[in-house]
Amino acid sequence: MAAFVTFRGSFTLMRRLLSPLYYKHCCSRVQVVRPAFSAYRIHFIRLPYRSFKTSHCNPVPIFQFKLSDIGEGIQEVTVKEWYVKEGDKVSQFDSICEVQSDKASVMITSRYDGIIRKLYYDVDSVALVGTPLVDIETEPTEEEAPEKDVVETPAMSHEEHTHQEIKGHKTLAPPAVRRLAMENNIKLSEVVGTGKDGRILKEDILNYLSKQTGAILPPTPYQEIQPPPPLAAPSAAKQKDRAPPGVTRPVLHRPVLTGKDHIEPLKGFHKAMVKTMTAALKIPHFGYCDEVDMSKLMRLRSELKDLAESRGIKLTYMPFFIKAASLGLLQYPILNASLDDSCQNITYKAAHNIGLAMDTPQGLLVPNVKNVQLLSIFDIAVELNRLQSLGTSGQLGTSDLTGGTFTISNIGSIGGTYTKPVILPPEVAIGALGKVQVLPRFNSKGEVVKAHIMNVSWSADHRIIYGATMCRFSNLWKSYLEDPATMVFDLK
């Protein structure tokens, strides 16, 4: 009976047998040593030598792209939109996503060339500063330490618009236009921009679509209201309750609403508004109202309107309102001050950063015009055009929304006459303008004339501002508007 001898050893034994240190003492083939059993005939098993090849494995580096501090003490943001998805290839300075804090919208751009491997947040999720946004797989040959992500805040100046590099030249387009182009698979390099400096506008994308495909974007879906099932025929017992012959009873068909209530958390600007208005409740508001005859100012604006348009600027009444307020603040600086939290000190602000309450798709925003005391009426008009354009597109920067010292709300552009404006802390005063109405008024001769009347409502922090002070300021501001020529004496 033949017996076969087999080796059943650990992996460590096999590794030692096949390593260069032990291999030099053995032949190229492993043989079984003859055992000391004379009663058995031993067959030798020849096992072929099989080498193990080892090589260095260079792992593919994957960097966690973290949300860095974007300033102003912001600790969390809301992810409004992703411009990439898992598996997309990105280059340096490509847009990754758009986030929104309680102060401004911010564009996040990449510092790496690589492939997106993971998105950590969904749209409308809250991301904390210092946590990863995405994982980016880079080339194995790259030997660089992880870098912080680049935070690009658009709309910080006239020329700070987002752009992308295409075939060696820059194609300027705001994020909303890039998103529309991406959704319709349009290369921005093929679209001719009609905006300033060749910027591509939304209209350019829509015109390109109509020329290429003739496609029309579908309308926004609406909530469907289903009609009720048909009414059953009345029974014989109810025949007597029928209306007399010849008289038809109206049948009321009540629609059935299929929608359901839903709950959504406060985010972004809404969350900031709750915080600000809650703080405003601690301020005792003093209210004061008056009316302004806008007849002379309307004639002056009509004379300057064409001149402003020749310079590419739309001239409204607001630059006059803001400049008149700045001239009034020079006489009553307490209205351009702030009170500390302990109510022990008053800080008089040197700069007149006058804010304009603006109704935007993102909600109520209050950007401000910096250093109005140093600007002409035309300079203010230029800045207001820029702020209104950025506010409509949702691209107002943090610097535009912070640092205000006095606020004016033009609620009259929507409607209404008098209102009760709420002070925006840490400011101490605010004004709200009503709509302009054509009303009969008496002139200096006692004659009834047609006048263009605008109502104004003021609110002041009654802890440090007397009612008489607010009244005198309003009278001075009113005099500048009712006789614009008097502003020339105080302009600097």
matplotlib code that plots the C-alpha trace (Angstrom):
import matplotlib.pyplot as plt

x = [0.0, 1.5, 1.3, 1.5, 3.1, 1.6, 2.5, -0.1, 1.6, 0.8, 1.2, 4.2, 6.0, 5.3, 6.5, 9.7, 10.3, 9.8, 11.7, 15.2, 16.7, 15.5, 15.3, 19.1, 19.4, 16.9, 16.6, 14.3, 11.7, 10.5, 10.9, 9.5, 12.1, 12.1, 10.5, 11.8, 9.1, 10.7, 7.4, 6.0, 7.1, 7.4, 6.5, 8.0, 5.7, 7.4, 5.8, 6.7, 8.1, 5.9, 7.2, 5.1, 5.6, 5.2, 4.9, 4.2, 0.6, 0.2, -3.4, -5.4, -5.5, -9.0, -9.3, -12.1, -13.2, -14.2, -16.3, -14.0, -14.9, -16.6, -16.4, -18.9, -19.1, -21.2, -21.2, -23.7, -25.0, -27.7, -26.7, -28.8, -27.5, -24.9, -23.1, -21.5, -22.6, -20.7, -18.4, -18.0, -14.6, -13.6, -10.7, -9.3, -11.6, -14.6, -17.8, -18.7, -21.9, -23.7, -24.5, -26.5, -25.9, -28.1, -26.3, -25.4, -25.1, -21.6, -20.1, -17.7, -15.0, -12.5, -8.8, -8.2, -8.2, -10.0, -13.2, -16.1, -16.6, -19.1, -21.5, -22.1, -25.2, -28.5, -30.0, -31.5, -29.5, -27.6, -23.8, -21.6, -18.3, -15.4, -17.3, -16.6, -18.7, -17.4, -14.7, -12.4, -10.2, -7.0, -4.3, -1.9, 1.2, 0.0, 2.0, 0.3, -1.3, -5.0, -5.8, -8.7, -11.6, -11.9, -14.8, -15.8, -18.4, -19.8, -21.1, -18.5, -17.7, -18.8, -16.6, -16.8, -19.0, -18.5, -16.9, -15.4, -12.4, -13.4, -10.8, -8.3, -10.7, -13.1, -16.8, -18.6, -22.0, -23.7, -24.6, -28.2, -27.3, -24.7, -27.3, -29.8, -27.1, -26.1, -29.8, -30.2, -26.7, -25.5, -21.8, -21.4, -18.6, -21.2, -23.4, -22.8, -23.2, -25.1, -24.4, -21.7, -18.1, -19.7, -21.5, -24.0, -27.5, -30.5, -32.1, -29.0, -29.5, -33.3, -32.6, -30.0, -32.5, -35.2, -32.8, -31.4, -34.4, -37.4, -38.0, -40.3, -39.7, -42.7, -44.9, -44.7, -46.9, -49.9, -51.8, -54.7, -58.2, -60.2, -64.0, -66.2, -67.9, -71.3, -74.3, -76.5, -80.1, -82.6, -84.6, -88.4, -88.8, -87.2, -89.4, -91.6, -88.6, -88.1, -88.6, -91.9, -92.2, -90.5, -88.1, -84.4, -82.4, -78.8, -76.3, -73.1, -70.1, -67.5, -63.9, -61.8, -58.3, -55.8, -52.8, -51.4, -49.9, -46.1, -43.5, -40.2, -37.4, -36.3, -33.2, -31.0, -32.5, -35.7, -33.8, -31.8, -35.0, -36.5, -33.4, -33.2, -36.9, -36.9, -34.1, -36.1, -39.0, -36.7, -36.6, -39.3, -40.3, -41.3, -43.4, -43.8, -45.6, -45.8, -46.4, -44.1, -45.1, -43.0, -44.1, -40.7, -38.7, -40.6, -39.9, -36.2, -36.0, -37.7, -35.0, -32.1, -33.6, -32.4, -28.9, -28.6, -29.8, -27.2, -24.6, -26.3, -27.9, -31.6, -32.4, -35.2, -36.3, -34.4, -30.9, -32.6, -34.2, -30.9, -28.8, -31.4, -31.2, -27.4, -27.6, -30.1, -27.8, -25.0, -27.3, -28.7, -25.9, -27.8, -29.9, -26.7, -25.6, -25.9, -26.5, -24.5, -26.1, -25.7, -27.3, -24.4, -22.7, -23.7, -21.5, -21.7, -21.0, -18.7, -19.9, -23.4, -24.1, -27.7, -29.6, -32.4, -35.0, -35.4, -38.0, -36.2, -36.9, -34.9, -37.0, -36.4, -32.8, -31.3, -28.1, -26.6, -24.8, -21.5, -20.3, -23.2, -21.9, -19.0, -21.2, -23.1, -26.6, -25.4, -22.9, -25.7, -27.8, -24.9, -24.6, -28.3, -28.4, -25.7, -27.4, -30.8, -29.3, -27.5, -30.5, -32.8, -30.3, -29.7, -26.0, -25.6, -22.4, -21.7, -20.1, -23.3, -25.5, -23.6, -22.4, -25.6, -26.2, -29.6, -32.3, -35.0, -37.8, -39.6, -42.8, -44.7, -43.3, -45.7, -48.5, -49.8, -49.5, -48.5, -46.8, -45.0, -41.4, -39.4, -35.9, -33.1, -30.7, -28.1, -29.4, -31.7, -33.9, -35.7, -38.0, -40.7, -42.0, -45.5, -46.8, -47.0, -50.6, -52.1, -54.2, -55.7, -53.8, -53.9, -51.0, -49.6, -52.4, -55.1, -55.9, -56.6, -53.9, -52.9, -50.1, -48.0, -48.1, -45.9, -46.4, -43.4, -43.3, -40.4, -39.5, -36.8, -35.3, -37.0, -34.4, -31.9, -33.9, -36.4, -39.6, -38.6, -35.3, -37.1, -39.6, -36.8, -34.9, -38.1, -38.8, -35.3, -35.4, -38.8, -37.5, -34.7, -37.2, -39.9, -37.3, -34.4, -32.4, -31.7, -29.6, -27.0, -26.0, -25.2, -23.7, -20.0]
y = [0.0, 3.2, 6.2, 9.7, 12.4, 15.8, 19.1, 21.0, 24.0, 27.5, 30.3, 31.5, 28.2, 28.4, 32.0, 31.1, 28.2, 30.4, 33.5, 34.2, 33.5, 29.9, 29.2, 29.3, 26.3, 24.2, 23.0, 24.5, 21.9, 20.8, 17.1, 15.1, 13.8, 10.0, 9.0, 6.3, 3.8, 0.7, -1.1, 1.3, 2.2, 5.9, 7.8, 11.3, 14.1, 16.8, 20.2, 22.8, 26.0, 28.9, 32.3, 35.2, 38.5, 41.6, 45.1, 48.5, 49.5, 53.3, 54.1, 56.6, 59.8, 60.9, 64.3, 65.4, 68.8, 70.7, 73.8, 76.5, 79.5, 82.1, 84.9, 87.0, 84.4, 82.1, 78.5, 76.8, 77.3, 75.7, 73.9, 75.5, 73.7, 71.2, 71.9, 68.4, 64.8, 61.7, 60.5, 64.0, 65.2, 68.7, 71.0, 73.7, 76.7, 74.8, 75.5, 72.8, 74.1, 77.2, 77.7, 80.3, 81.7, 84.0, 86.9, 86.1, 83.4, 82.0, 80.0, 77.2, 76.3, 73.5, 73.5, 70.1, 68.3, 65.0, 63.0, 63.6, 60.4, 61.4, 64.2, 64.6, 66.8, 66.9, 70.1, 72.3, 70.4, 72.4, 72.1, 73.0, 74.9, 72.5, 69.4, 67.7, 68.7, 66.2, 63.6, 64.3, 61.5, 63.0, 61.5, 59.1, 61.1, 64.1, 64.5, 67.5, 68.0, 68.7, 72.3, 74.3, 74.9, 78.3, 80.4, 82.8, 85.4, 86.9, 90.4, 91.9, 94.5, 95.5, 92.9, 90.0, 87.6, 83.8, 82.5, 79.4, 78.8, 77.6, 77.0, 79.6, 82.4, 83.4, 83.0, 85.3, 84.0, 84.1, 80.9, 80.9, 81.1, 78.3, 76.1, 76.7, 75.9, 72.7, 71.5, 71.9, 70.5, 73.7, 74.7, 78.3, 78.6, 78.3, 81.0, 84.7, 86.9, 90.2, 91.5, 93.9, 92.7, 89.7, 88.3, 85.6, 86.4, 84.2, 85.6, 84.5, 80.9, 81.0, 82.5, 79.8, 77.1, 78.5, 78.6, 75.1, 73.1, 75.4, 73.9, 75.7, 75.2, 73.5, 75.6, 75.1, 72.3, 73.2, 71.4, 69.4, 69.7, 66.6, 66.9, 64.7, 61.5, 61.8, 62.1, 59.1, 59.1, 60.1, 57.4, 57.1, 58.2, 61.5, 62.3, 64.5, 66.7, 67.6, 71.2, 72.1, 71.5, 74.1, 75.1, 73.9, 73.7, 74.7, 71.9, 72.9, 70.9, 71.2, 70.5, 68.1, 69.3, 66.5, 68.4, 68.0, 70.3, 70.2, 71.5, 73.0, 74.3, 77.9, 78.4, 81.1, 84.6, 83.6, 82.3, 85.5, 87.6, 85.7, 86.5, 90.1, 90.9, 89.1, 91.5, 94.4, 93.7, 94.9, 98.4, 100.9, 102.4, 106.0, 106.6, 109.8, 110.3, 113.2, 113.9, 115.3, 117.3, 115.7, 118.0, 119.9, 116.8, 115.0, 117.8, 117.7, 114.0, 114.2, 116.7, 114.5, 111.1, 111.3, 112.4, 109.4, 107.0, 108.4, 107.2, 103.8, 104.4, 104.3, 107.3, 106.8, 109.0, 106.9, 108.5, 111.9, 110.3, 108.7, 111.9, 114.0, 111.6, 111.8, 115.6, 115.4, 112.9, 115.5, 117.8, 115.1, 112.5, 110.7, 109.1, 107.5, 105.9, 102.6, 101.6, 98.8, 95.7, 97.0, 100.4, 102.2, 103.7, 105.3, 104.9, 107.7, 106.3, 108.3, 106.7, 107.0, 103.5, 103.9, 100.7, 100.0, 97.4, 95.2, 92.6, 89.8, 86.2, 85.1, 87.3, 90.7, 91.9, 95.2, 96.0, 99.4, 102.1, 102.8, 106.3, 108.2, 111.5, 111.3, 110.4, 112.5, 111.7, 110.1, 108.0, 106.8, 105.9, 103.8, 101.9, 101.3, 99.9, 97.4, 96.4, 96.0, 93.8, 91.6, 91.4, 90.2, 87.5, 86.4, 87.3, 90.0, 89.7, 89.8, 93.2, 94.6, 93.3, 94.3, 97.5, 99.5, 102.6, 103.9, 102.3, 103.5, 101.2, 101.9, 99.9, 102.4, 100.8, 97.9, 99.9, 101.6, 105.0, 104.9, 102.0, 101.2, 100.3, 98.1, 99.2, 96.9, 96.4, 97.8, 100.8, 103.3, 104.7, 103.7, 105.4, 103.9, 105.7, 105.3, 105.5, 108.9, 110.0, 112.9, 114.9, 118.4, 120.8, 124.5, 126.6, 129.8, 131.9, 129.7, 128.1, 124.4, 122.8, 119.3, 118.0, 114.8, 113.7, 110.9, 109.8, 109.0, 107.0, 107.1, 104.9, 105.8, 104.1, 106.0, 105.0, 107.5, 109.6, 112.2, 112.6, 116.3, 115.1, 112.8, 115.5, 118.1, 115.6, 114.7, 118.4, 119.0, 115.9, 117.0, 120.5, 119.1, 117.1, 119.7, 122.2, 120.2, 123.3, 123.8, 120.6, 122.4, 124.6, 121.6, 119.2, 118.4]
z = [0.0, -1.1, 1.1, -0.1, 2.1, 1.8, 3.3, 5.2, 6.7, 7.5, 5.1, 7.1, 6.4, 2.7, 2.5, 4.2, 1.9, -1.1, 0.1, -1.4, 2.1, 2.2, -1.4, -1.9, 0.4, -1.5, -5.0, -7.6, -6.8, -3.4, -2.6, 0.2, 2.6, 2.9, 6.2, 8.4, 7.6, 6.0, 5.7, 3.2, -0.2, -0.5, -3.7, -4.1, -4.9, -7.0, -6.5, -9.0, -7.5, -8.1, -7.2, -5.7, -7.4, -5.1, -6.2, -4.6, -4.7, -5.1, -3.9, -5.8, -3.7, -2.8, -1.2, 1.0, -0.3, 2.9, 3.3, 4.6, 6.6, 4.4, 7.0, 8.9, 11.6, 9.4, 10.8, 8.4, 4.8, 2.7, -0.5, -3.2, -6.3, -7.4, -10.7, -10.7, -10.0, -9.0, -11.8, -13.4, -14.2, -12.9, -13.4, -11.2, -10.7, -12.0, -10.1, -7.6, -6.0, -4.9, -1.2, 0.6, 4.0, 6.0, 4.4, 0.8, -2.0, -2.4, -5.3, -4.3, -6.9, -7.1, -6.5, -8.0, -11.3, -10.9, -10.7, -8.3, -6.2, -3.6, -2.8, 1.0, 0.8, -1.1, -2.4, 0.3, 3.0, 5.7, 5.5, 8.4, 8.0, 8.2, 7.0, 3.6, 0.6, -2.0, -2.5, -5.5, -6.9, -8.4, -10.5, -8.7, -9.8, -7.9, -4.7, -3.1, 0.3, 0.5, 0.0, 1.2, -1.2, -2.9, -2.0, -4.7, -3.8, -7.0, -7.2, -5.1, -7.8, -11.3, -12.9, -10.4, -12.4, -12.5, -15.7, -17.2, -19.5, -22.9, -25.7, -24.3, -23.7, -20.9, -21.4, -19.0, -17.7, -14.3, -12.5, -13.5, -17.2, -16.9, -15.2, -18.0, -20.6, -18.7, -18.5, -22.2, -23.1, -24.7, -24.9, -23.8, -26.4, -29.1, -27.8, -28.7, -25.6, -26.0, -22.5, -21.3, -22.3, -24.2, -21.2, -22.0, -20.8, -20.3, -23.4, -25.4, -24.3, -25.1, -28.6, -29.2, -28.2, -30.5, -33.4, -32.9, -31.8, -31.6, -28.1, -25.6, -21.9, -20.3, -17.9, -14.2, -13.1, -11.0, -8.3, -9.8, -8.3, -9.0, -9.4, -7.1, -8.4, -10.1, -7.7, -7.3, -8.4, -5.7, -4.1, -4.3, -0.6, -1.4, -4.4, -2.3, -1.4, -5.0, -6.2, -7.9, -11.6, -13.7, -10.9, -11.1, -7.9, -8.3, -7.7, -5.9, -7.0, -4.4, -5.7, -3.7, -3.0, -3.3, -1.9, 1.6, 4.1, 4.3, 6.7, 5.7, 8.0, 8.0, 5.9, 4.5, 4.3, 6.0, 9.0, 9.2, 8.9, 11.9, 14.0, 13.0, 13.5, 16.8, 17.9, 16.5, 18.9, 21.8, 20.3, 21.3, 17.9, 17.5, 14.4, 12.4, 9.0, 6.6, 2.9, 0.2, -2.9, -5.7, -8.5, -8.8, -8.4, -11.1, -13.6, -12.7, -13.2, -16.5, -17.6, -16.4, -17.5, -21.1, -20.0, -17.7, -20.3, -22.7, -20.1, -19.9, -16.5, -15.5, -13.3, -10.8, -7.8, -5.3, -5.8, -4.9, -1.8, -0.7, -1.2, 0.6, 3.5, 3.6, 3.7, 6.6, 8.5, 8.4, 10.4, 12.7, 13.1, 15.9, 13.2, 11.7, 15.0, 16.8, 20.5, 22.1, 23.6, 27.2, 26.2, 27.7, 24.6, 21.3, 18.3, 15.7, 12.3, 10.0, 6.8, 5.4, 4.2, 3.3, 2.6, 0.2, 1.2, -1.9, -2.8, -4.6, -5.5, -2.5, -0.2, 1.5, 1.1, 2.2, 0.2, 1.0, -1.0, 0.7, 1.6, 0.2, 1.7, -0.9, -3.9, -6.5, -7.5, -10.7, -8.7, -6.5, -9.5, -11.0, -7.7, -7.4, -11.0, -10.0, -6.8, -8.4, -11.2, -8.7, -6.4, -9.3, -10.2, -6.6, -6.7, -4.0, -2.2, 1.6, 1.4, -0.3, 2.5, 5.5, 7.1, 6.7, 8.9, 7.7, 5.6, 3.2, 2.0, -1.3, -0.5, -2.6, -5.8, -5.0, -3.4, -0.3, 1.3, 4.9, 6.7, 9.9, 9.0, 11.4, 12.4, 11.2, 14.2, 15.0, 13.1, 14.9, 12.1, 9.0, 6.4, 4.2, 1.0, -0.3, -3.8, -5.6, -6.1, -8.0, -5.4, -5.2, -3.0, -2.3, -3.6, -2.0, -3.6, -2.1, -5.5, -5.9, -8.1, -9.1, -7.0, -7.0, -3.4, -1.8, 1.8, 4.0, 7.3, 9.7, 12.7, 15.2, 18.2, 21.0, 23.5, 22.1, 19.5, 20.5, 18.5, 17.8, 16.3, 13.9, 13.0, 12.2, 10.1, 8.1, 7.5, 6.2, 4.0, 2.7, 1.8, -0.3, -2.3, -2.7, -3.9, -5.3, -6.1, -2.4, -2.4, -4.5, -1.5, 0.6, -2.0, -1.5]

ax = plt.figure().add_subplot(projection="3d")
ax.plot(x, y, z, "-o")
ax.set_aspect("equal")
plt.show()
